Amino acid sequence: MDYSYRTQGTCSREIYFSIEDGKVKDIRFVGGCDGNLKAISKLCEGMDARKVSELLTGNTCGFKSTSCGDQLARAIDKALAQNG
């Protein structure tokens, strides 16, 4: 299933991704640090969605209380909660 998530408190503005058979796929960030976000997307591709959330939850960026990775974790958590 395809999802979109509007981020809060980060340079990226939105995240698009899919979850198929519990695995995260096709992660795309809009805005933000292009190289870093491409790397996060590649590293998380095909991983178990719960594991990605576990790894990235609470990650911060500089002085901010969140990060693009943390926002991806929140987006995944929301998507999983919607689908039980």
N, C-alpha and C positions, 0 to 999 in steps of 0.2 A: 504494500500500500504506500502511496506517495504522501509526503507531509511537507508543510512549510511552517516556519517559525520565525516570527519577528523578534529579533534580539533586543536586549535592553542593556545599556551600559558598556557597549563595545563599539569598536570601529566598524565591524561588519553590521549590516542592517537586517539581513535575512539569511535563513539557512533552508535549503531544500534537500530532502533525502528520502530514501525508501527503506522500509523494513520488510524483508521477505524471509519467511521461515526463521524468524528471530534474528536475522543477520542484517546489519546496516549496509546499504548500497547507495551509490550515486550521490554522495555528499557534495553539495555545492554551496559555497558561501557567497553572498553579495556584499561587496565592500571588504574592508579589512586588509590585513597584510597578506598579499597574494601568495607569496612563496610559502609562508608558514601555514596558511590555510590549505593550500594544495597538499602540503606534506601531511597535515592532520587527516585530510580526506583520504589520501593514499594509505596511510597507516591503519586507518579504521575500516577501510573497505573490506567487507565480507566478515568482519568480526561480529561476535555475539553482541546484540544491542545492549544487554544488561552489563556486559563487561566493559564496553565503551563508556557507559554512564559511570560505572564504578571507578574507572581510571581517570576520567576527566572532571568529575564533580569536585568543586572547590578550588580548581586551578584558577589563579589570579593573574592579572596582567598589570605590571607596574603598580601604581597606587590604587588601581581599581579593585573592587571587591569581587569581580567576575572576570571572565575572559571568553574568547570565542569558543575555546574548548569546553568551558563550563556551560556556556549557552547551548552548545550541542548536546551536552549531557542532559540539560533541562528539557530540551526539545524532545530527546529520545524518551525521557521519563514521561512527558506529557502524552506522547504518541502511544506508549505502552499502556498507560492508564486508560486512554480512550478505548483501547481494544481489549481490555481485560487481560 
